[in-house]
Amino acid sequence: MRTTSMEVYIYVTSKEWHKFAPEITDQLNQLDGVVNVSVNEKIKDLLMVKYEPESISALKILSTYRKNGHSGSLVGM
């Protein structure tokens, strides 16, 4: 059975990143292979990214996130 999508979390360590959350989620949502990006409702410093591993890697998603000067790390791979 083939997995169509997976979830990974980005633990955000950038200060005041919530000011940029809409821009960040929009940018990541535009990547080919990303299905959905959302802020975790219980732990506000986690971005949940649902993606298709056949199309994009979790490391590529993190790299795109960091490209604009934000800091964070992958958890839940």
PDB file as gemmi writes it, atoms N, CA and C in Angstrom:
CRYST1    1.000    1.000    1.000  90.00  90.00  90.00 P 1                      
ATOM      1  N   MET A   1       0.834  -1.177   0.000  1.00  0.00           N  
ATOM      2  CA  MET A   1       0.000   0.000   0.000  1.00  0.00           C  
ATOM      3  C   MET A   1       0.880   1.242   0.000  1.00  0.00           C  
ATOM      4  N   ARG A   2       0.596   2.165  -0.849  1.00  0.00           N  
ATOM      5  CA  ARG A   2       1.390   3.366  -1.010  1.00  0.00           C  
ATOM      6  C   ARG A   2       0.855   4.498  -0.128  1.00  0.00           C  
ATOM      7  N   THR A   3       1.750   5.192   0.538  1.00  0.00           N  
ATOM      8  CA  THR A   3       1.371   6.342   1.338  1.00  0.00           C  
ATOM      9  C   THR A   3       1.246   7.547   0.430  1.00  0.00           C  
ATOM     10  N   THR A   4       0.121   8.240   0.504  1.00  0.00           N  
ATOM     11  CA  THR A   4      -0.062   9.396  -0.362  1.00  0.00           C  
ATOM     12  C   THR A   4       0.410  10.683   0.281  1.00  0.00           C  
ATOM     13  N   SER A   5       0.342  10.781   1.602  1.00  0.00           N  
ATOM     14  CA  SER A   5       0.837  11.985   2.255  1.00  0.00           C  
ATOM     15  C   SER A   5       1.350  11.655   3.649  1.00  0.00           C  
ATOM     16  N   MET A   6       2.210  12.538   4.134  1.00  0.00           N  
ATOM     17  CA  MET A   6       2.795  12.398   5.467  1.00  0.00           C  
ATOM     18  C   MET A   6       2.708  13.748   6.158  1.00  0.00           C  
ATOM     19  N   GLU A   7       2.954  13.738   7.452  1.00  0.00           N  
ATOM     20  CA  GLU A   7       2.986  14.980   8.210  1.00  0.00           C  
ATOM     21  C   GLU A   7       4.345  15.127   8.875  1.00  0.00           C  
ATOM     22  N   VAL A   8       4.809  16.355   8.924  1.00  0.00           N  
ATOM     23  CA  VAL A   8       6.022  16.695   9.642  1.00  0.00           C  
ATOM     24  C   VAL A   8       5.749  18.010  10.361  1.00  0.00           C  
ATOM     25  N   TYR A   9       6.425  18.191  11.476  1.00  0.00           N  
ATOM     26  CA  TYR A   9       6.280  19.436  12.224  1.00  0.00           C  
ATOM     27  C   TYR A   9       7.584  20.215  12.173  1.00  0.00           C  
ATOM     28  N   ILE A  10       7.449  21.527  12.055  1.00  0.00           N  
ATOM     29  CA  ILE A  10       8.596  22.421  12.174  1.00  0.00           C  
ATOM     30  C   ILE A  10       8.450  23.110  13.526  1.00  0.00           C  
ATOM     31  N   TYR A  11       9.431  22.878  14.404  1.00  0.00           N  
ATOM     32  CA  TYR A  11       9.459  23.576  15.681  1.00  0.00           C  
ATOM     33  C   TYR A  11      10.112  24.922  15.429  1.00  0.00           C  
ATOM     34  N   VAL A  12       9.354  25.975  15.615  1.00  0.00           N  
ATOM     35  CA  VAL A  12       9.782  27.333  15.274  1.00  0.00           C  
ATOM     36  C   VAL A  12      10.517  27.951  16.451  1.00  0.00           C  
ATOM     37  N   THR A  13      11.731  28.429  16.191  1.00  0.00           N  
ATOM     38  CA  THR A  13      12.512  29.074  17.240  1.00  0.00           C  
ATOM     39  C   THR A  13      12.714  30.562  16.985  1.00  0.00           C  
ATOM     40  N   SER A  14      12.207  31.079  15.891  1.00  0.00           N  
ATOM     41  CA  SER A  14      12.295  32.514  15.603  1.00  0.00           C  
ATOM     42  C   SER A  14      11.394  33.279  16.556  1.00  0.00           C  
ATOM     43  N   LYS A  15      11.900  34.383  17.078  1.00  0.00           N  
ATOM     44  CA  LYS A  15      11.100  35.216  17.962  1.00  0.00           C  
ATOM     45  C   LYS A  15      10.057  35.972  17.145  1.00  0.00           C  
ATOM     46  N   GLU A  16       8.901  36.151  17.729  1.00  0.00           N  
ATOM     47  CA  GLU A  16       7.801  36.906  17.126  1.00  0.00           C  
ATOM     48  C   GLU A  16       7.436  36.399  15.738  1.00  0.00           C  
ATOM     49  N   TRP A  17       7.584  35.110  15.506  1.00  0.00           N  
ATOM     50  CA  TRP A  17       7.298  34.557  14.182  1.00  0.00           C  
ATOM     51  C   TRP A  17       5.821  34.613  13.851  1.00  0.00           C  
ATOM     52  N   HIS A  18       4.981  34.706  14.879  1.00  0.00           N  
ATOM     53  CA  HIS A  18       3.537  34.734  14.631  1.00  0.00           C  
ATOM     54  C   HIS A  18       3.121  35.928  13.778  1.00  0.00           C  
ATOM     55  N   LYS A  19       3.916  37.005  13.830  1.00  0.00           N  
ATOM     56  CA  LYS A  19       3.632  38.168  12.982  1.00  0.00           C  
ATOM     57  C   LYS A  19       3.708  37.794  11.501  1.00  0.00           C  
ATOM     58  N   PHE A  20       4.536  36.815  11.189  1.00  0.00           N  
ATOM     59  CA  PHE A  20       4.774  36.407   9.808  1.00  0.00           C  
ATOM     60  C   PHE A  20       4.091  35.095   9.450  1.00  0.00           C  
ATOM     61  N   ALA A  21       3.342  34.527  10.385  1.00  0.00           N  
ATOM     62  CA  ALA A  21       2.729  33.210  10.172  1.00  0.00           C  
ATOM     63  C   ALA A  21       1.905  33.120   8.889  1.00  0.00           C  
ATOM     64  N   PRO A  22       1.046  34.112   8.572  1.00  0.00           N  
ATOM     65  CA  PRO A  22       0.284  33.995   7.322  1.00  0.00           C  
ATOM     66  C   PRO A  22       1.182  33.947   6.080  1.00  0.00           C  
ATOM     67  N   GLU A  23       2.239  34.750   6.058  1.00  0.00           N  
ATOM     68  CA  GLU A  23       3.168  34.744   4.921  1.00  0.00           C  
ATOM     69  C   GLU A  23       3.905  33.407   4.836  1.00  0.00           C  
ATOM     70  N   ILE A  24       4.338  32.911   5.985  1.00  0.00           N  
ATOM     71  CA  ILE A  24       5.080  31.649   6.023  1.00  0.00           C  
ATOM     72  C   ILE A  24       4.201  30.499   5.532  1.00  0.00           C  
ATOM     73  N   THR A  25       2.991  30.407   6.057  1.00  0.00           N  
ATOM     74  CA  THR A  25       2.114  29.310   5.647  1.00  0.00           C  
ATOM     75  C   THR A  25       1.751  29.420   4.173  1.00  0.00           C  
ATOM     76  N   ASP A  26       1.526  30.638   3.684  1.00  0.00           N  
ATOM     77  CA  ASP A  26       1.224  30.820   2.253  1.00  0.00           C  
ATOM     78  C   ASP A  26       2.392  30.366   1.390  1.00  0.00           C  
ATOM     79  N   GLN A  27       3.608  30.756   1.780  1.00  0.00           N  
ATOM     80  CA  GLN A  27       4.790  30.396   0.992  1.00  0.00           C  
ATOM     81  C   GLN A  27       4.980  28.880   0.950  1.00  0.00           C  
ATOM     82  N   LEU A  28       4.844  28.230   2.090  1.00  0.00           N  
ATOM     83  CA  LEU A  28       5.025  26.778   2.118  1.00  0.00           C  
ATOM     84  C   LEU A  28       3.898  26.055   1.388  1.00  0.00           C  
ATOM     85  N   ASN A  29       2.685  26.576   1.491  1.00  0.00           N  
ATOM     86  CA  ASN A  29       1.553  25.969   0.787  1.00  0.00           C  
ATOM     87  C   ASN A  29       1.719  26.009  -0.730  1.00  0.00           C  
ATOM     88  N   GLN A  30       2.525  26.935  -1.240  1.00  0.00           N  
ATOM     89  CA  GLN A  30       2.727  27.066  -2.685  1.00  0.00           C  
ATOM     90  C   GLN A  30       3.747  26.067  -3.234  1.00  0.00           C  
ATOM     91  N   LEU A  31       4.473  25.389  -2.361  1.00  0.00           N  
ATOM     92  CA  LEU A  31       5.458  24.415  -2.829  1.00  0.00           C  
ATOM     93  C   LEU A  31       4.767  23.203  -3.430  1.00  0.00           C  
ATOM     94  N   ASP A  32       5.276  22.739  -4.570  1.00  0.00           N  
ATOM     95  CA  ASP A  32       4.748  21.508  -5.164  1.00  0.00           C  
ATOM     96  C   ASP A  32       4.946  20.357  -4.194  1.00  0.00           C  
ATOM     97  N   GLY A  33       3.889  19.629  -3.932  1.00  0.00           N  
ATOM     98  CA  GLY A  33       3.951  18.495  -3.044  1.00  0.00           C  
ATOM     99  C   GLY A  33       3.481  18.779  -1.630  1.00  0.00           C  
ATOM    100  N   VAL A  34       3.317  20.065  -1.286  1.00  0.00           N  
ATOM    101  CA  VAL A  34       2.786  20.408   0.030  1.00  0.00           C  
ATOM    102  C   VAL A  34       1.268  20.445  -0.073  1.00  0.00           C  
ATOM    103  N   VAL A  35       0.616  19.703   0.801  1.00  0.00           N  
ATOM    104  CA  VAL A  35      -0.838  19.601   0.786  1.00  0.00           C  
ATOM    105  C   VAL A  35      -1.461  20.678   1.655  1.00  0.00           C  
ATOM    106  N   ASN A  36      -0.905  20.884   2.864  1.00  0.00           N  
ATOM    107  CA  ASN A  36      -1.470  21.866   3.785  1.00  0.00           C  
ATOM    108  C   ASN A  36      -0.442  22.245   4.842  1.00  0.00           C  
ATOM    109  N   VAL A  37      -0.477  23.503   5.262  1.00  0.00           N  
ATOM    110  CA  VAL A  37       0.372  23.994   6.345  1.00  0.00           C  
ATOM    111  C   VAL A  37      -0.529  24.706   7.337  1.00  0.00           C  
ATOM    112  N   SER A  38      -0.358  24.391   8.616  1.00  0.00           N  
ATOM    113  CA  SER A  38      -1.162  25.068   9.628  1.00  0.00           C  
ATOM    114  C   SER A  38      -0.373  25.187  10.923  1.00  0.00           C  
ATOM    115  N   VAL A  39      -0.778  26.147  11.746  1.00  0.00           N  
ATOM    116  CA  VAL A  39      -0.176  26.327  13.058  1.00  0.00           C  
ATOM    117  C   VAL A  39      -0.890  25.385  14.022  1.00  0.00           C  
ATOM    118  N   ASN A  40      -0.131  24.649  14.796  1.00  0.00           N  
ATOM    119  CA  ASN A  40      -0.705  23.737  15.773  1.00  0.00           C  
ATOM    120  C   ASN A  40      -1.473  24.551  16.813  1.00  0.00           C  
ATOM    121  N   GLU A  41      -2.724  24.203  17.061  1.00  0.00           N  
ATOM    122  CA  GLU A  41      -3.561  24.977  17.970  1.00  0.00           C  
ATOM    123  C   GLU A  41      -3.154  24.843  19.432  1.00  0.00           C  
ATOM    124  N   LYS A  42      -2.592  23.710  19.812  1.00  0.00           N  
ATOM    125  CA  LYS A  42      -2.209  23.493  21.204  1.00  0.00           C  
ATOM    126  C   LYS A  42      -0.805  23.985  21.516  1.00  0.00           C  
ATOM    127  N   ILE A  43       0.096  23.803  20.580  1.00  0.00           N  
ATOM    128  CA  ILE A  43       1.487  24.229  20.765  1.00  0.00           C  
ATOM    129  C   ILE A  43       1.788  25.232  19.657  1.00  0.00           C  
ATOM    130  N   LYS A  44       1.722  26.496  19.984  1.00  0.00           N  
ATOM    131  CA  LYS A  44       1.781  27.562  18.984  1.00  0.00           C  
ATOM    132  C   LYS A  44       3.120  27.682  18.262  1.00  0.00           C  
ATOM    133  N   ASP A  45       4.153  27.021  18.757  1.00  0.00           N  
ATOM    134  CA  ASP A  45       5.453  27.084  18.090  1.00  0.00           C  
ATOM    135  C   ASP A  45       5.691  25.904  17.163  1.00  0.00           C  
ATOM    136  N   LEU A  46       4.629  25.206  16.779  1.00  0.00           N  
ATOM    137  CA  LEU A  46       4.736  24.102  15.830  1.00  0.00           C  
ATOM    138  C   LEU A  46       3.921  24.393  14.579  1.00  0.00           C  
ATOM    139  N   LEU A  47       4.568  24.269  13.452  1.00  0.00           N  
ATOM    140  CA  LEU A  47       3.877  24.316  12.163  1.00  0.00           C  
ATOM    141  C   LEU A  47       3.682  22.878  11.708  1.00  0.00           C  
ATOM    142  N   MET A  48       2.468  22.504  11.393  1.00  0.00           N  
ATOM    143  CA  MET A  48       2.210  21.169  10.863  1.00  0.00           C  
ATOM    144  C   MET A  48       2.184  21.266   9.339  1.00  0.00           C  
ATOM    145  N   VAL A  49       2.980  20.439   8.707  1.00  0.00           N  
ATOM    146  CA  VAL A  49       3.046  20.433   7.251  1.00  0.00           C  
ATOM    147  C   VAL A  49       2.650  19.045   6.756  1.00  0.00           C  
ATOM    148  N   LYS A  50       1.592  18.980   5.993  1.00  0.00           N  
ATOM    149  CA  LYS A  50       1.174  17.734   5.350  1.00  0.00           C  
ATOM    150  C   LYS A  50       1.711  17.796   3.924  1.00  0.00           C  
ATOM    151  N   TYR A  51       2.421  16.737   3.521  1.00  0.00           N  
ATOM    152  CA  TYR A  51       3.086  16.775   2.222  1.00  0.00           C  
ATOM    153  C   TYR A  51       3.120  15.396   1.580  1.00  0.00           C  
ATOM    154  N   GLU A  52       3.428  15.388   0.283  1.00  0.00           N  
ATOM    155  CA  GLU A  52       3.561  14.158  -0.487  1.00  0.00           C  
ATOM    156  C   GLU A  52       5.049  13.853  -0.641  1.00  0.00           C  
ATOM    157  N   PRO A  53       5.557  12.834   0.059  1.00  0.00           N  
ATOM    158  CA  PRO A  53       6.989  12.565   0.045  1.00  0.00           C  
ATOM    159  C   PRO A  53       7.531  12.168  -1.331  1.00  0.00           C  
ATOM    160  N   GLU A  54       6.664  11.744  -2.236  1.00  0.00           N  
ATOM    161  CA  GLU A  54       7.121  11.425  -3.591  1.00  0.00           C  
ATOM    162  C   GLU A  54       7.467  12.696  -4.375  1.00  0.00           C  
ATOM    163  N   SER A  55       6.932  13.843  -3.915  1.00  0.00           N  
ATOM    164  CA  SER A  55       7.110  15.100  -4.645  1.00  0.00           C  
ATOM    165  C   SER A  55       8.083  16.063  -3.981  1.00  0.00           C  
ATOM    166  N   ILE A  56       8.189  16.001  -2.654  1.00  0.00           N  
ATOM    167  CA  ILE A  56       9.048  16.951  -1.927  1.00  0.00           C  
ATOM    168  C   ILE A  56       9.514  16.298  -0.633  1.00  0.00           C  
ATOM    169  N   SER A  57      10.699  16.669  -0.192  1.00  0.00           N  
ATOM    170  CA  SER A  57      11.215  16.113   1.057  1.00  0.00           C  
ATOM    171  C   SER A  57      10.967  17.072   2.216  1.00  0.00           C  
ATOM    172  N   ALA A  58      10.971  16.520   3.405  1.00  0.00           N  
ATOM    173  CA  ALA A  58      10.821  17.346   4.607  1.00  0.00           C  
ATOM    174  C   ALA A  58      11.979  18.342   4.709  1.00  0.00           C  
ATOM    175  N   LEU A  59      13.169  17.930   4.298  1.00  0.00           N  
ATOM    176  CA  LEU A  59      14.322  18.835   4.344  1.00  0.00           C  
ATOM    177  C   LEU A  59      14.163  20.012   3.386  1.00  0.00           C  
ATOM    178  N   LYS A  60      13.559  19.783   2.231  1.00  0.00           N  
ATOM    179  CA  LYS A  60      13.304  20.871   1.279  1.00  0.00           C  
ATOM    180  C   LYS A  60      12.293  21.856   1.865  1.00  0.00           C  
ATOM    181  N   ILE A  61      11.291  21.347   2.570  1.00  0.00           N  
ATOM    182  CA  ILE A  61      10.306  22.212   3.206  1.00  0.00           C  
ATOM    183  C   ILE A  61      10.989  23.081   4.265  1.00  0.00           C  
ATOM    184  N   LEU A  62      11.834  22.462   5.098  1.00  0.00           N  
ATOM    185  CA  LEU A  62      12.559  23.209   6.122  1.00  0.00           C  
ATOM    186  C   LEU A  62      13.498  24.234   5.496  1.00  0.00           C  
ATOM    187  N   SER A  63      14.168  23.853   4.437  1.00  0.00           N  
ATOM    188  CA  SER A  63      15.082  24.766   3.747  1.00  0.00           C  
ATOM    189  C   SER A  63      14.340  25.995   3.231  1.00  0.00           C  
ATOM    190  N   THR A  64      13.172  25.798   2.673  1.00  0.00           N  
ATOM    191  CA  THR A  64      12.364  26.921   2.181  1.00  0.00           C  
ATOM    192  C   THR A  64      11.950  27.817   3.339  1.00  0.00           C  
ATOM    193  N   TYR A  65      11.570  27.219   4.452  1.00  0.00           N  
ATOM    194  CA  TYR A  65      11.193  27.984   5.641  1.00  0.00           C  
ATOM    195  C   TYR A  65      12.364  28.832   6.122  1.00  0.00           C  
ATOM    196  N   ARG A  66      13.555  28.253   6.167  1.00  0.00           N  
ATOM    197  CA  ARG A  66      14.741  28.963   6.665  1.00  0.00           C  
ATOM    198  C   ARG A  66      15.268  30.004   5.687  1.00  0.00           C  
ATOM    199  N   LYS A  67      14.954  29.856   4.420  1.00  0.00           N  
ATOM    200  CA  LYS A  67      15.487  30.736   3.378  1.00  0.00           C  
ATOM    201  C   LYS A  67      15.181  32.209   3.657  1.00  0.00           C  
ATOM    202  N   ASN A  68      14.096  32.489   4.327  1.00  0.00           N  
ATOM    203  CA  ASN A  68      13.712  33.869   4.606  1.00  0.00           C  
ATOM    204  C   ASN A  68      14.146  34.344   5.994  1.00  0.00           C  
ATOM    205  N   GLY A  69      15.148  33.682   6.565  1.00  0.00           N  
ATOM    206  CA  GLY A  69      15.716  34.125   7.813  1.00  0.00           C  
ATOM    207  C   GLY A  69      15.044  33.609   9.065  1.00  0.00           C  
ATOM    208  N   HIS A  70      14.128  32.692   8.921  1.00  0.00           N  
ATOM    209  CA  HIS A  70      13.465  32.108  10.090  1.00  0.00           C  
ATOM    210  C   HIS A  70      14.270  30.911  10.575  1.00  0.00           C  
ATOM    211  N   SER A  71      14.198  30.636  11.859  1.00  0.00           N  
ATOM    212  CA  SER A  71      14.910  29.489  12.391  1.00  0.00           C  
ATOM    213  C   SER A  71      13.921  28.470  12.945  1.00  0.00           C  
ATOM    214  N   GLY A  72      14.302  27.213  12.830  1.00  0.00           N  
ATOM    215  CA  GLY A  72      13.454  26.138  13.306  1.00  0.00           C  
ATOM    216  C   GLY A  72      14.086  24.795  12.974  1.00  0.00           C  
ATOM    217  N   SER A  73      13.454  23.746  13.447  1.00  0.00           N  
ATOM    218  CA  SER A  73      13.955  22.397  13.186  1.00  0.00           C  
ATOM    219  C   SER A  73      12.798  21.454  12.972  1.00  0.00           C  
ATOM    220  N   LEU A  74      13.086  20.347  12.295  1.00  0.00           N  
ATOM    221  CA  LEU A  74      12.056  19.338  12.019  1.00  0.00           C  
ATOM    222  C   LEU A  74      11.874  18.443  13.238  1.00  0.00           C  
ATOM    223  N   VAL A  75      10.633  18.123  13.513  1.00  0.00           N  
ATOM    224  CA  VAL A  75      10.296  17.127  14.527  1.00  0.00           C  
ATOM    225  C   VAL A  75       9.179  16.249  13.955  1.00  0.00           C  
ATOM    226  N   GLY A  76       9.103  15.025  14.397  1.00  0.00           N  
ATOM    227  CA  GLY A  76       8.017  14.154  13.955  1.00  0.00           C  
ATOM    228  C   GLY A  76       8.157  13.598  12.573  1.00  0.00           C  
ATOM    229  N   MET A  77       9.375  13.409  12.101  1.00  0.00           N  
ATOM    230  CA  MET A  77       9.594  12.846  10.773  1.00  0.00           C  
ATOM    231  C   MET A  77       9.313  11.370  10.774  1.00  0.00           C  
TER     232      MET A  77                                                      
END                                                                             
